[in-house]
Amino acid sequence: MKTAIHPEYTATTIVCACGTVYNTRSTGDNLRIGICAACHPFYTGQQKFVDTAGRIEKFARRYGKTKAGK
C-alpha cells in the first residue's frame, strides 16, 4: 500500500436514538444513528404489512384493467 494516502482507522462508538451503543472501528469519529437492529420494526417483530393487493385492485377499478391483465 502507498503511504500517507489512507485515512486513519480508529476505534469509534456508534450510538442509536434508542440508547444502544456499538463499539467498532471506522474512519469517522463517534457516530449517532436514528435506528438500529435493536429498535428496527423488522428485527423486533413489530413490522406492519401493507395491503398491496388492495391498492392494485383500487387502481384497476379506477383506471380499468391493463392489456397485460386481459
VENCOR-V463755 format. One record per residue. N is the residue number from 1. RES is the residue in three letters. PHI is phi in whole degrees, 0 to 359 (NA if undefined). BURIAL is I if it has 16 or more other C-alpha atoms within 10 Angstrom, else O. Layout:
N;RES;PHI;BURIAL + N;RES;PHI;BURIAL
//
This chain:
1;MET;NA;O + 2;LYS;287;O + 3;THR;270;O + 4;ALA;66;O + 5;ILE;242;O + 6;HIS;265;O + 7;PRO;289;O + 8;GLU;286;O + 9;TYR;250;O + 10;THR;237;O + 11;ALA;291;O + 12;THR;224;I + 13;THR;249;I + 14;ILE;252;I + 15;VAL;242;I + 16;CYS;271;I + 17;ALA;296;O + 18;CYS;280;O + 19;GLY;107;O + 20;THR;290;O + 21;VAL;242;O + 22;TYR;242;O + 23;ASN;256;O + 24;THR;210;O + 25;ARG;239;O + 26;SER;200;I + 27;THR;276;O + 28;GLY;265;O + 29;ASP;280;O + 30;ASN;307;O + 31;LEU;248;O + 32;ARG;239;O + 33;ILE;240;O + 34;GLY;269;O + 35;ILE;209;O + 36;CYS;222;I + 37;ALA;293;O + 38;ALA;283;O + 39;CYS;236;I + 40;HIS;289;O + 41;PRO;302;O + 42;PHE;296;O + 43;TYR;277;O + 44;THR;270;O + 45;GLY;86;O + 46;GLN;255;O + 47;GLN;289;O + 48;LYS;260;O + 49;PHE;266;O + 50;VAL;271;O + 51;ASP;279;O + 52;THR;285;O + 53;ALA;295;O + 54;GLY;296;O + 55;ARG;292;O + 56;ILE;293;O + 57;GLU;296;O + 58;LYS;296;O + 59;PHE;296;O + 60;ALA;295;O + 61;ARG;294;O + 62;ARG;288;O + 63;TYR;250;O + 64;GLY;82;O + 65;LYS;285;O + 66;THR;275;O + 67;LYS;297;O + 68;ALA;291;O + 69;GLY;280;O + 70;LYS;281;O
//
